């Protein structure tokens, strides 16, 4: 709950992406998934939780816990760290009445009271997902307040969004919580991007026996390729959160970027620290250039995958479902920067 110092690392740096408690070996469970003709709805767990804490009717409390299973106990145990009490009331009451959390809750409610843009974007994206990935399933979507903890959580076929992680780059608590290069990723217009991305990563987890940089870049490229299909009005630079100047830097230096990756023999490097420097949020890619935007490895992967998919006429679903070797995709794409 709202630590005072800044932090880094993949899950933390975006608050953002995958802090996921995933069942079924990383795959979304189909047993409780929503039928294809079910409208995409968003349930405001965050708005109903305070009433649960004050509820004196035992049966009503039980119905609340049943309605929000399996999210409720995981929210209390893993996200808030409230231990293993049967109904978590005491811990939840302490959480909700903590001065900083009460202010965060109030600010979240105020910020999202009349904002329907992100809900529209999210519904439209999942409607496209239902059309373009007909063999996949839709998640049940909730919202919660985590105290600036995990921003997107997946549990089986459920996805929950921590709205307090999207109060805008200038929100005062974010100055303490995030580095400057991270705060722009906490605008409400990124909720739909992040939620859909996490769901794609849940349904199509990264798998590689070799785990070289190329393998990871191609996987990241597939995710971005799918996101451009699900958000047709957003280009890859917007999805990555790049500024106009960062996007232009990528375009101006694409050939040199690729030359450096190959010349430094990074492409087939399997060192996790080096791979992370290419794909995780950071002010720049330290192993390349101080002016390069962070997560440049994802952008390179997108260039490779989009060329391959365009040449082979493959859809986003086909790309994420393909077992083609990353080296084969690179060769077939004829990408050379």
Secondary structure, DSSP 8 states (H G I E B T S, - for coil): ---SS---SHHHHTSSSB-----STTS--STT-B-TTS---EE-HHHHHHHHHH---HHHHHHHHHHTTTHHHHIIIIIS--TT-SS-HHHHHHHHHSHHHHHHHHHHHHHHSS--HHHHHHHHHHHHHHHH-TTS-B-EEEEE--SSS-SEEEETTEEEEEGGG-S-TT-HHHHHHS-HHHHGGGSGGGHHHHHHHHHHHHHS----SS--HHHHHHHHHHHHHHHHHHSTTS-HHHHHT--HHHHHHHHHHHHHHHHHHHHTT-TT---HHHHHHHHS--SSBTTTBTTS-TTHHHHHHHHHHHHHHHHHT--HHHHHH----HHHHHHHHT---
